[in-house]
Every structure is written in C-alpha cells, then in structure tokens.
Amino acid sequence: MQSLVAAAFIERTPEGARFAFDSGWECRICILADDLFRVLFVPPDGLREPRTWMVAPGGIDVPWEGRNRLDVSAFERPPFDLEAGEQATVLQTTALRAEVRLRPFGVDWSIPGKAPLPPTVRPGRTSGTVARTPSATTWRDYPGIAISASVTRPAR
C-alpha cells in the first residue's frame, strides 16, 4: 500500500484534468457527462489492465473484450469549468462539482448550490490518500449522480 499525500496540477485536458504525485503515480479526472466524473489513479508503470468493462457509455453494453480504458470518446463529455489554484483545483459542470485538494490530496464532491456529497477520495489515516484496491462507488441517495473512483495496482 502506498500513500498518495501531495499532488501537483499538471494540465487541463479535453475531458478533465491530470494530477501528478512525487511517487510517479498520476490521477486523471474525466468528465464523462454532466453528472458523471471518473477518477482514475495510474501507477508509474501504467495500467495493469488496459481494457475495462465498467460504465457502459450511452447504455450500450461493453463488448466482450472490453474497451480501451482511456478512451472516453463514446461519452457525452460536456463543457466544464476549471479553476486551478495553489491549494486546490475545481472542476464543475452544471450538475456536479469536484474540488481537488492538492495537500493532502483529496476530492470533495458537491452538487452546485447544494450540500456536499459523502466523501470518496479523502485523506487516509496517514494524512494521505491511500491507493488500496480497485473500487467503484455509486450513491443511490442522489438520483442522477454517479461517481466512480478506481485505483489500479501495478503488475507484480
């Protein structure tokens, strides 16, 4: 297990933003739809599994062989606002807002104009975000909002 304590904003991308950690890990936040963001942690050696079967775009089932994990072309990818600061970077659509804290690294989610959502990627007991196992979380308490966070371990 490796703690991901501090990140730096690297760049805005057409689909979201990239963040880098001193350890070589990278966090990519992709805005797939107004109410669907994907958080992907990429280890220094790249993704162990380049294919995915998660989150079928447009409600169309994913092919048996999966699809390229980094390909987001089948998703809506709406326009979004991005504000990069020294302490945090904010990505926002009309339906969802992510405030990415850089030190300690974490993501705080909210619906614009409403209360924050439950925590997903937040500081662990060691004051850093902990990369443990692949995970995906969807909150059913917030209709229309789906947030997925995944961490992929490097091959052994």
C-alpha positions as CSV (number, residue, x, y, z in Angstrom):
1,M,0.0,0.0,0.0
2,Q,1.3,3.4,-0.9
3,S,0.1,6.8,0.4
4,L,-0.5,9.5,-2.1
5,V,-0.1,12.6,0.0
6,A,0.6,15.6,-2.2
7,A,-0.2,16.2,-5.9
8,A,0.5,18.9,-8.4
9,F,-1.9,20.0,-11.1
10,I,-0.4,19.1,-14.4
11,E,-2.8,20.2,-17.1
12,R,-6.4,20.7,-18.3
13,T,-7.3,18.0,-20.8
14,P,-10.2,18.0,-23.3
15,E,-12.0,15.6,-20.9
16,G,-10.9,16.9,-17.5
17,A,-7.6,17.3,-15.6
18,R,-4.4,15.4,-14.7
19,F,-2.5,15.5,-11.4
20,A,0.9,14.1,-10.6
21,F,2.4,12.7,-7.4
22,D,6.1,12.6,-6.4
23,S,6.0,8.8,-6.4
24,G,5.2,8.7,-10.1
25,W,1.5,8.0,-9.8
26,E,-1.0,10.1,-11.7
27,C,-4.6,10.9,-11.1
28,R,-6.9,11.6,-14.0
29,I,-10.3,13.1,-13.6
30,C,-12.5,12.7,-16.7
31,I,-15.9,14.4,-17.0
32,L,-17.9,11.9,-18.9
33,A,-21.3,13.6,-18.6
34,D,-22.8,16.5,-16.6
35,D,-23.4,14.1,-13.7
36,L,-20.7,11.5,-14.2
37,F,-17.0,12.0,-13.4
38,R,-14.4,9.3,-13.4
39,V,-11.3,9.4,-11.1
40,L,-8.5,7.1,-12.3
41,F,-5.3,6.5,-10.5
42,V,-2.5,5.4,-12.8
43,P,0.7,3.8,-11.3
44,P,4.1,4.8,-12.6
45,D,4.3,1.7,-14.8
46,G,1.0,2.4,-16.4
47,L,-2.3,0.5,-16.2
48,R,-2.0,-3.2,-15.5
49,E,-5.2,-3.9,-17.4
50,P,-5.7,-1.5,-20.4
51,R,-9.3,-2.7,-21.1
52,T,-12.4,-2.0,-19.0
53,W,-15.9,-3.4,-18.6
54,M,-17.1,-0.6,-16.3
55,V,-19.5,2.2,-17.0
56,A,-21.1,1.5,-20.4
57,P,-21.4,4.7,-22.4
58,G,-24.8,5.5,-23.8
59,G,-26.3,2.5,-22.1
60,I,-24.8,0.2,-24.7
61,D,-23.3,-2.9,-23.2
62,V,-19.5,-3.1,-23.3
63,P,-18.1,-5.6,-25.9
64,W,-16.9,-9.0,-24.5
65,E,-13.3,-8.0,-25.0
66,G,-13.9,-4.7,-23.1
67,R,-12.9,-1.3,-24.4
68,N,-9.8,0.8,-24.1
69,R,-9.8,2.1,-20.5
70,L,-8.5,5.6,-21.5
71,D,-10.9,6.0,-24.5
72,V,-13.7,8.4,-23.5
73,S,-14.9,9.2,-27.0
74,A,-18.2,7.4,-26.6
75,F,-19.2,9.6,-23.6
76,E,-21.0,12.9,-23.8
77,R,-18.0,15.0,-22.4
78,P,-19.9,18.2,-21.7
79,P,-18.3,21.6,-21.4
80,F,-16.9,22.3,-17.9
81,D,-15.2,25.0,-15.9
82,L,-11.8,24.5,-14.4
83,E,-10.1,26.8,-11.8
84,A,-6.5,25.8,-10.9
85,G,-5.1,27.3,-7.7
86,E,-2.2,26.7,-5.4
87,Q,-4.2,24.7,-2.8
88,A,-6.9,23.2,-5.0
89,T,-8.3,22.7,-8.5
90,V,-12.0,22.9,-9.1
91,L,-13.8,21.1,-12.0
92,Q,-17.5,21.8,-12.4
93,T,-20.4,21.1,-14.7
94,T,-24.0,22.2,-14.3
95,A,-24.8,19.1,-12.2
96,L,-21.6,18.2,-10.3
97,R,-18.5,19.9,-8.7
98,A,-15.2,18.4,-7.7
99,E,-12.7,20.3,-5.6
100,V,-9.4,18.5,-5.8
101,R,-7.3,19.4,-2.8
102,L,-3.5,19.1,-3.5
103,R,-2.1,18.8,0.0
104,P,-3.2,16.5,1.5
105,F,-4.7,15.1,-1.7
106,G,-8.4,14.5,-1.8
107,V,-11.5,15.2,-3.8
108,D,-14.6,16.9,-2.3
109,W,-17.8,16.5,-4.2
110,S,-20.9,18.6,-4.3
111,I,-23.9,19.4,-6.4
112,P,-23.7,23.1,-7.3
113,G,-25.8,25.1,-4.9
114,K,-26.4,22.2,-2.6
115,A,-24.7,20.4,0.3
116,P,-21.5,18.3,-0.2
117,L,-21.8,14.6,-1.2
118,P,-20.3,11.9,1.0
119,P,-16.5,11.5,0.8
120,T,-14.9,9.2,-1.8
121,V,-11.2,10.1,-2.3
122,R,-10.2,11.6,1.0
123,P,-7.2,11.7,3.3
124,G,-6.4,8.4,5.0
125,R,-5.2,7.7,8.5
126,T,-1.6,8.7,7.4
127,S,-2.8,12.1,6.1
128,G,-2.6,10.9,2.5
129,T,-5.0,9.4,0.0
130,V,-4.4,5.6,0.2
131,A,-4.3,3.6,-3.0
132,R,-5.6,0.2,-1.9
133,T,-7.7,-1.9,-4.3
134,P,-9.9,-1.3,-7.4
135,S,-13.2,0.3,-6.3
136,A,-16.3,1.9,-7.7
137,T,-18.9,3.7,-5.7
138,T,-22.3,4.9,-6.8
139,W,-24.6,6.8,-4.4
140,R,-28.2,5.8,-4.8
141,D,-29.2,8.6,-2.3
142,Y,-28.6,11.2,-5.1
143,P,-30.7,10.4,-8.1
144,G,-28.9,11.1,-11.4
145,I,-25.4,11.4,-9.8
146,A,-22.9,8.6,-10.3
147,I,-19.3,9.0,-9.2
148,S,-16.7,6.3,-9.9
149,A,-13.3,6.1,-8.4
150,S,-10.8,3.4,-9.4
151,V,-7.3,2.5,-8.4
152,T,-5.3,0.0,-10.3
153,R,-2.4,-1.7,-8.7
154,P,0.8,-2.2,-10.8
155,A,1.6,-5.7,-12.0
156,R,3.7,-7.8,-9.7
